[in-house]
Amino acid sequence: FSMSGDVYDIECVVIGAGVVGLACARALAESGREVLLLERADTIGTGVSSRNSEVIHAGIYYATGSLKHRMCVEGRRLLYPYLASRGVAHRKCGKLIVAVEPAEEPKIAGLHARALENDVENVSLISGAQARALEPNLRAAAAMVSPETGIVDSHGLMLALLGDFESAGGAIAFNTAAQGGETLADGRMLVRTGDTLLRCRALVNAGGLEAIRFAQALEGLPPRTLPTLTLAKGNYFGCAGRPTFSRLIYPAPVDGGLGVHLTVDLAGRMRFGPDVEWLADNDPTHIDYNVDPARAQSFYAAIRRYWPGLADNALTADYSGCRPKLAGSGATVDFRIDGPETHGVEGLVNLFGIESPGLTSSLAIANEVTRRLSATAVRSVA
């Protein structure tokens, strides 16, 4: 693209002020680098980060050794002390993964074995009677207990990360969309935002739903290294009345997600979701975040399997989110943290498919990105 307009030199640019972008920007700034964080909206965390269950995941479900497994477990172990040190509201409430029917018990046993392989602390299998002793309104043949699972005020977390980032000398530019760029012969990169060009040595693409689109607009990045975006919308329903459960309740997992689960927020309000609604249109700008009240029927059926006492008309359409998946139904896809070993561009890290457990993994992803970019810095000095 043309070199008209102003060109500014900056050491590091991070795209996207969701929880992962904020964590990466904070880690880079605290490692002594000059960082500018670009955000297309007028505030932090308006995308994937503000439309999720706000659950701190233990690390049970993911293939052993995968990025999702490693980043989730490491991220959780970093997250609880961080939240405590910054006074961010959270609660380690624990979770039950429930085999409603005896036929589902092997699935729960398999998850327990996976959890042990994944080095998740304190998990145990319990009988249906033990599960009902913990949660009297639950229907269960057996269950797995995950005491390390919790809930967090995700916006409070993002505000804490932003505060740390700015305290370390970082700057954030709101209403500034990264529209594309190019790789330069001297090893630097140009990022275009409107009429302004930013020239940087390190670039972290944490654009969430827009991450692949930005990468496609970065000249010099081999197109064959880029995945395809598949959007999966998740709808949530709220539930009036006093909370019936004190822990999170998850059914045995389903294709594409973890089933319609019950979470409680920090105010004690119960909510259910997300379901998995594969969208026909994979353009992030076309997402309709309205929740169709008619979807409640499938929620009642799913929830009553493990909570038979759910009253008629108790559910109300609440909110929805969208996951930037890298494959459709039936496929298990890992996070992608694509550095030069993938695309050949020094100083560039693309973060693709950062869906659940991205919130839990955010501090670990930030450390991984910083480690990879410090290796780049060493190579460029050598």
Secondary structure, 3 states (H helix, E strand, C coil): CCCCCCEEECCEEEECCCHHHHHHHHHHHHCCCCEEEECCCCCCCCCHHHCCCCEECCCCCCCCCCHHHHHHHHHHHHHHHHHHHHCCCEECCCEEEEECCHHHHHHHHHHHHHHHHCCCCCCEEEEHHHHHHHCCCCCCCEEEEECCCEEECHHHHHHHHHHHHHHCCCEEECCCCCCEEEECCCCCEEEEECCEEEEECEEEECCHHHHHHHHHCEECCCHHHCCCCEEEEEEEEEECCCCCCCCEEEECCECCECCCEEEECCCCCEEEECCCEECCCCCHHHCCCCCCHHHHHHHHHHHHHHCCCCCCCCEEEEEEEEEEECCCCCCCCCCEEECHHHHCCCCEEEEECCCCCHHHHHHHHHHHHHHHHHHHHHHHHC
